[in-house]
Amino acid sequence: MNQRRKLFLIMVAAIIAVIAMVSSCGKSGSKIVFTTGLSNDEVFKIDGSVCVLPEAMVYLTTVQNQYENTYGVEMWEQDFGGTTLEEYVKESVISQLAQIKSMAILAKDREISLGEEESALVAESAKEYFATLDEKEIEYLNVTEEIIAGMYADYALANKVYTELTKDVDTEVSDDEARIITVQHILIKNYGTDADGSRTELSLDEKQAAKAKAEEVLARAQAGEAFTMLAETYNEDSETEYTFGRGTMSETFEAAAFNMEDGELSGIVETEFGYHILKCIVSYDKEETDKNKLTIAQQRKTEAFNEIYNFYTAELPSEFNDKLWDGIEFESGDGIETTEFFDVYNSKFGA
C-alpha cells in the first residue's frame, strides 16, 4: 500500500466515525421524512424542490471515478469498523446535493437569481459536459443536456447565494491573529499508562520526580546542550517539532510558545500532558501566516453563512427515498469513466 493511499484511508476512517453520527440528524438541517411517496426516480424532495436519480448519479459517478483514479478500485473493499468507504462517499454526495438544493431555495427566498451572463455560462457548461459523455455513459446516467443544465444552474445559484450573503463579512485578519509558529519541545509526562494503554495517575512523589527530571533537562539546555539531542533522549511525546497557529494547542503551551523569540527557551510549561520545555524555531512564518489569513477569513464567511442557512433550512419539509438510494451500488471497470462535471463548471465560472 503506497503512503498516500495509506494516509487517505486513515483520514477516511476518522471522517466516517463522524458521518455515522451526523447522518442520523438528517440532511441540510431540514426535517427528514423517510417515505415511499416519491416517484421511482426521485431521491429526495426539499420544500418542493426535487433531486432526481440522474442528478445524483452524475455527482456520485464523478466522485467515484475521481477516487478510483487516485487511489485504485480496491479501496472500496476497505472496512472502517462496520462502515465502508462506499457508504461514506454516498452519504457525502447526497448531503452535498441536499445542501445545494436548499441553497437554491434560499436564493429564491432572498430574490437572488442568475443573470444573463451566468445563465449563458450554465448553458455552455451543460453543452460542454454533455459532449464529453459517450452513449454508454449517457444511458448509464440517464441524463439529458437539459438535466445537466439544471444541475449547473443549481450549483451556480448555490455559489452565488453564498457570495451574496457573505460579501459584508469582515475578512481583515491581523498578522498576530493568523501567526503561524514552529517550536520544538521536550515532554516529561505527568501520568502513566496501563497494559491497555489507558491513562493512569502518578503518585505525588512520581509527579515531583517527573518535574525534577524536566528541570534537569531544562538546565542542560540552558547550559548549551543541543536541544535536538536532549529531545532524542528525554522527549516522551511522539513528536518533537510542531508548526501551528492560535487555538490549536493546550492553553498554557500556546501562551508560552507565542511569547517566545527565535532560538529562545521557555521555562517549565505544565499542561495536562506533563512538563514541557519549549524552544522557538520560527516565531513568525510569513508564508504560512498568509495562508492562515485566508483560512480564517473563509471560516468567518462560513460561520456567517451557516447562521443564516441553518436557521432558514431548519423548518423546510423534506422527504428522502432511502429505498432507492440504498439500492445503488458502485460498479467499477464498466467503461463509465466520466470525471469532468466539476472541472467544466470551474473552467467556465473561474471557481
Secondary structure, 3 states (H helix, E strand, C coil): CCHHHHHHHHHHHHHHHHHHHHHHHCCCCCEEEECCCCCCCEEEEECCEEEEHHHHHHHHHHHHHHHHHHHCHHHHHCEECCEEHHHHHHHHHHHHHHHHHHHHHHHHHCCCCCCHHHHHHHHHHHHHHHHHCCHHHHHHHCCCHHHHHHHHHHHHHHHHHHHHHHCCCCCCCCHHHHCCEEEEEEEEECEEECCCCCEEECCHHHHHHHHHHHHHHHHHHHCCCCHHHHHHHHCCCCCCEEEECCCCCCHHHHHHHCCCCCCCEEEEEEECCEEEEEEEEECCCHHHHHHHHHHHHHHHHHHHHHHHHHHHHCCCEEEECHHHHHCCCCCCCCCCCCCCHHHHHHHHHCC
